[in-house]
Amino acid sequence: MSLAGYQRVLIAMLVQPASAARVARGEFAESDLTDLERTRLQAAAGDPGVALTRRLHEGWRLTKLLTLLPLTFDVADDELLAEHVSSFWRQRPPTSLYFEDEAAAFALQVAQAAPPGSLLQFTAEHEARQLVAGRRDGGTE
């Protein structure tokens, strides 16, 4: 039995809908799982509780972006930012429940995609710098 492997699959199912779909079909990237672990994970993949937990996690993650980047979200178009959030999350799976690094990286992505010299570019860059400057440990999550 591989507790670490089991936990990796379970976490992936909770934060990535595509991962849960693969596990539900019996497709496992982890090779060190026992048959019992595979059976349990496959059953959990279709459980409504996993989908609910994923939605709660997404809500937590979005709340952190909204809280840490209030000016960026005030300045930008909601639909545009929704597209940026979806794209960003596909590229960057969560690594922690402390999202300052994620918010700073998201703000920089928005700034890079914004029209040069625009209020959105300036605001997103400003908030990213504020987040980086406010880190007490000077490091990552």
C-alpha angles and dihedrals in degrees: 000000000000113000093181092051092046091051092048091055093045093050092047089053091051096051104029121052091198090057092053090050092052093049091047087057090050096253111142127180091190110087099186097066121117122233089253092053091049091050093049094046092047090052091047092050091068095042115114088224091067091053091047092049089050091053091049090050092049089050091051091048093048092046089056091053092048092047097044096041105036096147094049090052091046093051100042131073111261095229092049092051091046088057090048092049093050092047093045094049092050089054097041120042114201118266102179145008089245103084105181092109091046092049092049092049091047092050090051091050090051091048092051091050094045121095109272112264093013125138089244092055092048094045096047092047090048094051092045090053091047091054093047092047092049095057109115096199095041090224141089133287 
